[in-house]
Amino acid sequence: ELYGLLEILERKVAESKYISDEQKLIIESDIGTIKSQMAKPQPNFGVVKQIWNGIEKTVTASGLIEIINKISGYISNLNG
C-alpha cells in the first residue's frame, strides 16, 4: 500500500502548480530512492525516514497534506 501511495504522491507533485520544476525533479528522485529501499530484503529505514522528512516539508508547504499524512503514518511505523 505504501508503494501505491508513493505513486499517487508522485502524480500529484507532477501536476502541482505550486512546486517548481527543480523541486519536482528532486522529489521524484527521492521517491524513487524510497521505493528502491523498500524493495530491498533489508531496507535501510534510517535512509527512508531521512529522505521522507525532506519530501514531507516541501510537499506539505504545497498543500498536499492529506496524502502526506497517509504516507507519514506508514513511514513513522518503520523499524530502524
C-alpha positions in Angstrom: 0.0 0.0 0.0 2.9 2.4 0.7 4.2 1.9 -2.8 0.7 2.8 -4.2 0.6 6.0 -2.0 4.0 7.0 -3.3 2.8 6.6 -6.8 -0.2 8.9 -6.1 2.1 11.4 -4.4 4.4 11.4 -7.5 1.5 12.1 -9.8 0.1 14.9 -7.5 3.6 16.5 -7.3 4.0 16.4 -11.1 0.6 18.1 -11.5 1.2 20.7 -8.8 1.4 24.4 -9.9 3.0 25.3 -6.5 6.1 23.1 -6.8 8.9 24.3 -9.1 10.2 22.1 -11.8 13.5 21.7 -9.9 11.7 20.7 -6.8 9.6 18.2 -8.8 12.8 16.5 -10.1 14.3 16.3 -6.6 11.1 14.9 -5.1 10.7 12.4 -8.0 14.3 11.2 -7.4 13.8 11.0 -3.6 10.5 9.0 -4.0 12.4 6.6 -6.3 15.1 6.1 -3.6 12.4 5.3 -1.1 10.8 2.8 -3.5 14.2 1.2 -4.1 14.9 0.9 -0.4 11.5 -0.6 0.3 12.1 -3.2 -2.4 15.3 -4.5 -0.8 15.1 -7.5 1.5 16.7 -5.4 4.3 15.8 -1.7 3.6 17.7 1.0 5.4 14.8 2.6 7.3 17.0 5.4 8.5 17.6 6.5 4.9 13.9 6.2 4.1 12.9 8.3 7.1 15.6 11.0 6.3 14.6 11.3 2.7 10.9 11.3 3.6 11.5 14.3 6.0 12.8 16.4 3.1 9.9 15.4 0.8 7.4 16.0 3.6 8.5 19.6 4.2 8.4 20.5 0.6 5.1 18.9 -0.3 3.2 19.9 2.8 4.0 23.5 2.0 2.4 22.9 -1.4 -0.9 21.8 0.0 -0.8 18.0 -0.4 -1.3 17.4 3.3 -3.8 14.5 3.0 -1.5 12.2 1.0 1.5 13.3 3.1 -0.3 12.3 6.3 -1.2 8.9 5.0 2.4 8.1 3.9 3.8 9.6 7.1 1.8 7.1 9.1 3.4 4.2 7.2 6.9 5.6 7.4 6.8 6.5 11.1 6.0 2.9 11.8 9.1 1.5 10.0 11.6 -0.1 12.3 15.1 1.2 12.1 
